[in-house]
Amino acid sequence: DGIVCFVSNNSFLDQIAFDGMRRHLAQDFHRIYNLNLQGNVRQNPKLSGTAYNVFGIQGGGIPPEAVARLGAKWYRSFRGWRWLEGVQGKVTLTEAMWLPWRTNGFTLMESLQVTLIPDWAKAPDGKVKELASFDAFAVEMASRLGSNARHWEIENEPDLVFPSSARLTTADGAAYYAEVLRSASKALRAKDPG
């Protein structure tokens, strides 16, 4: 007997990766009550930051002060293009999304998720319509973060996401990634050669 409180961004309710978790919850508990506060910033980027977030952190997040006490020195942030530029030319990155980490002494590594393509930039084949649009996003991110982020990654695990996002073979996915990487890298270096 007892009560368990589980705070999450509610992705376990409908995401395929959590089917085992749902099965175990149903097996292990007599009653489950779900209070959905509609605070999943991954589904609604307008909720980013703390103004609309009941706990003041993003789902799955932990306050930077707590991480700093554990001795961590780096913070790697995944920036989904779709979530930050839903409307072409209007990037919604705010200081609240990175400044607390810098304030606590972290070195920032920004991972730009190009396969999370906004609808306006997505071609029918699942690729980016024009690489210049992603390049512009990357340069805008670099402009906003300035010297606060000195390390950039274009996509995480590109060997997995590039072939699957555009339904490509592994070889074609690698070629597509190389094309995106060359273009974005050139744009970022032109903005800040250091």
C-alpha positions in Angstrom: 0.0 0.0 0.0 1.1 3.5 -0.7 1.1 6.4 -3.0 3.7 7.1 -5.7 3.9 10.5 -7.4 5.7 10.6 -10.7 6.4 13.9 -12.4 7.1 13.8 -16.1 6.4 15.5 -19.4 3.7 12.8 -19.9 5.5 11.2 -22.9 5.1 7.8 -21.3 1.3 8.0 -22.0 1.5 7.8 -25.8 5.1 7.3 -27.0 5.9 3.9 -28.5 9.1 3.6 -26.6 7.2 3.5 -23.3 4.9 0.6 -24.0 6.7 -1.6 -21.5 6.5 1.0 -18.9 2.7 1.3 -19.4 2.3 -2.4 -19.1 4.3 -2.6 -15.9 2.4 0.4 -14.4 -0.9 -1.4 -15.2 0.4 -4.6 -13.6 1.9 -3.1 -10.5 -0.8 -0.6 -9.4 -4.4 -0.9 -8.5 -5.3 2.6 -9.5 -3.5 5.2 -11.6 -4.5 8.9 -11.6 -3.0 11.1 -14.2 -3.0 14.9 -13.7 -1.9 16.4 -17.0 -0.8 19.9 -16.5 -0.2 20.4 -20.3 3.4 21.4 -19.7 5.3 19.3 -22.2 7.6 21.9 -23.9 8.5 19.3 -26.5 4.9 19.3 -27.8 4.3 23.0 -27.3 7.5 25.1 -27.5 5.6 28.2 -26.4 5.9 26.8 -22.9 9.7 26.9 -22.8 11.4 28.5 -19.8 9.7 28.8 -16.5 6.8 31.2 -17.0 4.3 28.4 -17.8 6.1 25.4 -16.2 4.7 24.4 -12.9 8.0 23.1 -11.6 10.3 25.7 -13.3 12.2 23.0 -15.2 11.6 21.2 -18.5 10.3 17.6 -18.4 13.2 15.3 -17.7 15.3 18.3 -16.6 17.2 19.0 -13.4 18.2 22.4 -12.1 21.7 23.4 -13.1 22.7 24.2 -9.5 22.0 20.5 -8.6 24.0 19.2 -11.6 26.9 21.6 -10.7 27.0 20.2 -7.1 27.6 16.8 -8.7 30.8 18.1 -10.3 29.6 18.2 -13.9 31.3 20.8 -16.1 29.6 20.4 -19.5 26.0 20.9 -20.6 24.9 19.5 -23.9 21.6 20.9 -25.2 19.6 19.4 -28.0 18.0 22.2 -30.0 15.2 20.9 -32.3 15.0 23.2 -35.3 11.2 22.5 -35.6 10.6 23.7 -32.0 12.8 26.8 -32.2 11.8 28.1 -35.7 8.2 27.0 -36.3 7.8 30.2 -38.4 10.5 31.0 -40.8 12.9 33.6 -39.5 11.4 33.7 -36.0 13.8 31.8 -33.7 12.5 31.5 -30.2 15.7 30.7 -28.2 15.7 32.8 -25.0 18.4 33.4 -22.4 16.4 31.4 -19.9 17.1 28.3 -22.0 20.9 28.5 -21.6 21.9 31.3 -19.2 21.3 29.3 -15.9 23.9 26.7 -17.2 26.5 29.4 -18.0 25.8 31.1 -14.7 26.6 27.9 -12.9 30.0 27.5 -14.7 29.1 25.0 -17.4 30.7 24.8 -20.8 27.9 24.6 -23.4 27.7 22.2 -26.2 24.9 22.9 -28.6 23.5 20.0 -30.6 21.4 21.3 -33.5 18.8 18.7 -34.5 18.4 19.2 -38.3 16.2 16.2 -38.8 13.5 17.9 -36.7 12.5 20.0 -39.7 9.8 22.7 -39.4 6.9 22.1 -41.8 7.8 25.2 -43.8 11.3 23.9 -44.5 10.5 20.2 -45.2 10.5 18.8 -48.7 8.1 16.1 -49.7 10.9 13.5 -49.6 11.6 14.3 -45.9 14.8 16.2 -46.5 15.4 20.0 -46.0 14.0 21.9 -48.9 17.0 24.3 -49.0 20.1 23.8 -46.9 20.5 27.6 -46.7 17.4 27.7 -44.4 19.1 25.4 -41.9 22.3 27.3 -42.3 20.5 30.5 -41.4 19.0 28.8 -38.3 22.5 27.6 -37.2 24.0 31.1 -37.7 21.1 32.7 -35.8 21.7 30.3 -32.9 25.4 31.1 -32.9 24.6 34.8 -33.0 22.3 34.5 -30.0 24.6 32.4 -27.9 27.8 34.2 -28.9 30.8 33.2 -26.9 28.6 31.3 -24.4 28.7 28.3 -26.7 32.0 27.3 -28.3 31.1 23.7 -29.2 28.6 22.8 -31.9 27.2 19.5 -33.0 25.1 19.1 -36.1 22.6 16.3 -35.1 23.2 13.6 -32.7 23.6 10.0 -33.9 23.3 11.0 -37.6 23.9 7.4 -38.6 20.5 6.6 -37.2 18.3 9.6 -37.8 19.4 10.7 -41.3 18.5 7.5 -43.0 15.2 7.1 -41.1 14.0 10.7 -41.3 14.0 10.8 -45.1 13.6 7.0 -45.7 17.1 6.6 -47.1 19.5 3.7 -47.3 22.4 4.0 -44.8 24.8 5.1 -47.6 22.4 7.7 -48.9 21.7 8.9 -45.3 25.5 9.3 -44.8 25.8 11.3 -48.0 22.9 13.5 -47.1 24.4 14.1 -43.6 27.7 15.0 -45.1 26.0 17.5 -47.4 24.2 19.1 -44.5 27.3 19.1 -42.3 29.5 20.7 -45.0 26.9 23.4 -45.6 26.1 24.2 -41.9 29.8 24.0 -40.9 30.8 26.5 -43.6 28.0 28.9 -42.5 29.0 28.6 -38.8 32.7 29.2 -39.5 31.9 32.2 -41.7 30.0 33.6 -38.7 32.7 32.8 -36.2 36.0 31.3 -37.5 37.3 30.6 -33.9 
